[in-house]
Amino acid sequence: MTSSEQQRYDIIIVGAGMVGTALACKLAQQNPALQIAVVEAQSFKPGYSESAFDPRVVALTLASQHLLDDIGVWPAIVATRICPYTRMHVWDGTGTGSIDFDCREISEPALGHIVENSIIVEALLDKLDTYNNVELLCPAVVSALNSPEVGGLTAIILEDGSTLRAPLLVATDGANSPVRSMANLNTREWDYGHTAIVATVTTELSHEYMARQRFTENGPLAFLPLQGETEAAATHCCSIVWSVKTARAKQLLVLDDDRFMATLAAEFEYKLGQVTGISERYSFPLRQRHCKDYFKPGIVVAGDAAHTIHPLAGQGVNLGLQDVQALAEEIHRAQQRQIPLSDLSILQRYQRRRKGPNLAMMAVMEGFKQLFDQDALPLRWLRNEGMKQVDRAGVFKSRIIREAMGL
Ligand SMILES: Cc1cc2nc3c(=O)[nH]c(=O)nc-3n(C[C@H](O)[C@H](O)[C@H](O)COP(=O)(O)OP(=O)(O)OC[C@H]3O[C@@H](n4cnc5c(N)ncnc54)[C@H](O)[C@@H]3O)c2cc1C
């Protein structure tokens, strides 16, 4: 497309992260007549590396796996590199409470899978390539937005001056969503006061396909199992997500690798022995955000553009993929009834389906964070007793596991 050209689509998706690309695949699969544009600011392909893990990983629930399978990309993801986790151990580092989850309690082969973000996006982009009705514009940055009157077309202007129009624009452009700001869709947000440090480590002991998380006085520390390429490394690689108070994170980030690895192993109570190797470290300031309204005429938000939550329960993209499922179903339903894509009822129904579950998950994460932030003895007793009670709770525990897996 040349500068100042104008293009008309049925749906424009801004942001080709995991959520935007999954939505584009799902919509293209549902209806080959739908003309879809996907606009992405960064150059692709992200490209995963055989010799090194992507430091960004996600714990995908079974519900997310089912969606990716339905889109037709799960086999490619499995063939590239994933790691199942069959058990989970969560404990209070300042007390005696702990909870263990085991996939056998709910008769599933795994509780979920740890997958590198770049592998998921790459599989989805490869799939997108197979659809004639999707155009990927990348790198292309949205610089302005013209909201329509009800029933009209939304227009976005790209940095090269070209204009795209569609009756529906979906913003999946991430936590700092420029489209959300341009559309004046307001958020309720606050700083968690935490920064997440992520890295890939090797450990002395085998992870045994168990995801582990210790709640420390500074915040939660998770070791997520990765599938190493060589026999020796097979079960000795983990992705760490260490969420700590920001002042502490600054101190940790300047340590040299040896000091950092020693501090990390001690903070994890040597559950996996010594930490024997580490990749480059990355840090992410953590902020909770939630859009007050998920839409206005012609524009709707999904994924991190609609909500961002603390990574302590690894639910962010899982919620985003549930947004994809709901929005795609509502669009499909409308098309079957010949309801125009600009009709607000589509977006109202989507918001009704997603706002409650997203808010509920955010409230649970906030509750966890607050509970574990407190040092007062009664609260420490409460959380330790609570963990022990849940651990013994039989059917109730199985329900919690199924809920966390999105089943
Ligand atoms: C440390 C950490 C650990 C996490 N662990 C987990 C986990 O275990 N499980 C889980 O479910 N979630 C986890 N999450 C959350 C998860 O990473 C996010 O929910 C997910 O990446 C959001 O995907 P998205 O597609 O909505 O947004 P993004 O991945 O942010 O994608 C947005 C895309 O939009 C593009 N874009 C931005 N602006 C523009 C523009 N103006 N024009 C065009 N394109 C634009 C960007 O380049 C980007 O490609 C974690 C998050 C963090 C920080």
The ligand as an SDF file (V2000), in Angstrom:
LIG
                    3D

 53 58  0  0  0  0  0  0  0  0999 V2000
    6.9190  -11.2180   33.8480 C   0  0  0  0  0  0  0  0  0  0  0  0
    5.6180  -11.6360   33.2320 C   0  0  0  0  0  0  0  0  0  0  0  0
    5.2280  -12.9790   33.2910 C   0  0  0  0  0  0  0  0  0  0  0  0
    4.0150  -13.3950   32.7330 C   0  0  0  0  0  0  0  0  0  0  0  0
    3.6330  -14.7030   32.8140 N   0  0  0  0  0  0  0  0  0  0  0  0
    2.4180  -15.0890   32.3300 C   0  0  0  0  0  0  0  0  0  0  0  0
    1.9690  -16.4540   32.4320 C   0  0  0  0  0  0  0  0  0  0  0  0
    2.6580  -17.3400   32.9410 O   0  0  0  0  0  0  0  0  0  0  0  0
    0.7490  -16.7700   31.9270 N   0  0  0  0  0  0  0  0  0  0  0  0
   -0.0560  -15.8250   31.3550 C   0  0  0  0  0  0  0  0  0  0  0  0
   -1.1680  -16.1490   30.9450 O   0  0  0  0  0  0  0  0  0  0  0  0
    0.3520  -14.5320   31.2310 N   0  0  0  0  0  0  0  0  0  0  0  0
    1.5500  -14.1440   31.7030 C   0  0  0  0  0  0  0  0  0  0  0  0
    1.9550  -12.8480   31.5810 N   0  0  0  0  0  0  0  0  0  0  0  0
    1.0960  -11.8960   30.8700 C   0  0  0  0  0  0  0  0  0  0  0  0
    1.2580  -12.0190   29.3600 C   0  0  0  0  0  0  0  0  0  0  0  0
    2.6250  -11.8950   28.9950 O   0  0  0  0  0  0  0  0  0  0  0  0
    0.4160  -10.9540   28.6730 C   0  0  0  0  0  0  0  0  0  0  0  0
   -0.9090  -11.0650   29.1490 O   0  0  0  0  0  0  0  0  0  0  0  0
    0.4390  -11.1060   27.1500 C   0  0  0  0  0  0  0  0  0  0  0  0
    1.7390  -10.9570   26.6310 O   0  0  0  0  0  0  0  0  0  0  0  0
   -0.4750  -10.0550   26.5040 C   0  0  0  0  0  0  0  0  0  0  0  0
   -0.5700  -10.3080   25.1210 O   0  0  0  0  0  0  0  0  0  0  0  0
   -1.2350   -9.2240   24.1680 P   0  0  0  0  0  0  0  0  0  0  0  0
   -1.2320   -9.8490   22.8050 O   0  0  0  0  0  0  0  0  0  0  0  0
   -2.5250   -8.7490   24.7330 O   0  0  0  0  0  0  0  0  0  0  0  0
   -0.2400   -7.9740   24.2270 O   0  0  0  0  0  0  0  0  0  0  0  0
    1.2720   -7.8480   23.7620 P   0  0  0  0  0  0  0  0  0  0  0  0
    1.9740   -9.1480   23.8460 O   0  0  0  0  0  0  0  0  0  0  0  0
    1.8470   -6.7090   24.5390 O   0  0  0  0  0  0  0  0  0  0  0  0
    1.1810   -7.4600   22.2140 O   0  0  0  0  0  0  0  0  0  0  0  0
    0.8290   -6.1640   21.7910 C   0  0  0  0  0  0  0  0  0  0  0  0
    1.3460   -5.9360   20.3900 C   0  0  0  0  0  0  0  0  0  0  0  0
    0.8530   -4.6610   19.9200 O   0  0  0  0  0  0  0  0  0  0  0  0
    1.8970   -3.9980   19.2080 C   0  0  0  0  0  0  0  0  0  0  0  0
    1.6380   -2.5340   19.2320 N   0  0  0  0  0  0  0  0  0  0  0  0
    1.7200   -1.6940   20.3000 C   0  0  0  0  0  0  0  0  0  0  0  0
    1.4290   -0.4330   19.9200 N   0  0  0  0  0  0  0  0  0  0  0  0
    1.1430   -0.4470   18.5910 C   0  0  0  0  0  0  0  0  0  0  0  0
    0.7800    0.5490   17.6240 C   0  0  0  0  0  0  0  0  0  0  0  0
    0.6460    1.8530   17.9440 N   0  0  0  0  0  0  0  0  0  0  0  0
    0.5720    0.1710   16.3400 N   0  0  0  0  0  0  0  0  0  0  0  0
    0.7020   -1.1470   15.9850 C   0  0  0  0  0  0  0  0  0  0  0  0
    1.0570   -2.1230   16.8680 N   0  0  0  0  0  0  0  0  0  0  0  0
    1.2740   -1.7900   18.1400 C   0  0  0  0  0  0  0  0  0  0  0  0
    3.1540   -4.4020   19.9760 C   0  0  0  0  0  0  0  0  0  0  0  0
    4.3130   -4.2550   19.1810 O   0  0  0  0  0  0  0  0  0  0  0  0
    2.8760   -5.8650   20.3190 C   0  0  0  0  0  0  0  0  0  0  0  0
    3.3390   -6.7630   19.3480 O   0  0  0  0  0  0  0  0  0  0  0  0
    3.1660  -12.4200   32.1240 C   0  0  0  0  0  0  0  0  0  0  0  0
    3.5510  -11.0730   32.0590 C   0  0  0  0  0  0  0  0  0  0  0  0
    4.7610  -10.6810   32.6200 C   0  0  0  0  0  0  0  0  0  0  0  0
    5.1640   -9.2210   32.5640 C   0  0  0  0  0  0  0  0  0  0  0  0
  1  2  1  0
  2  3  1  0
  2 52  2  0
  3  4  2  0
  4  5  1  0
  4 50  1  0
  5  6  2  0
  6  7  1  0
  6 13  1  0
  7  8  2  0
  7  9  1  0
  9 10  1  0
 10 11  2  0
 10 12  1  0
 12 13  2  0
 13 14  1  0
 14 15  1  0
 14 50  1  0
 15 16  1  0
 16 17  1  0
 16 18  1  0
 18 19  1  0
 18 20  1  0
 20 21  1  0
 20 22  1  0
 22 23  1  0
 23 24  1  0
 24 25  2  0
 24 26  1  0
 24 27  1  0
 27 28  1  0
 28 29  2  0
 28 30  1  0
 28 31  1  0
 31 32  1  0
 32 33  1  0
 33 34  1  0
 33 48  1  0
 34 35  1  0
 35 36  1  0
 35 46  1  0
 36 37  1  0
 36 45  1  0
 37 38  2  0
 38 39  1  0
 39 40  1  0
 39 45  2  0
 40 41  1  0
 40 42  2  0
 42 43  1  0
 43 44  2  0
 44 45  1  0
 46 47  1  0
 46 48  1  0
 48 49  1  0
 50 51  2  0
 51 52  1  0
 52 53  1  0
M  END
$$$$
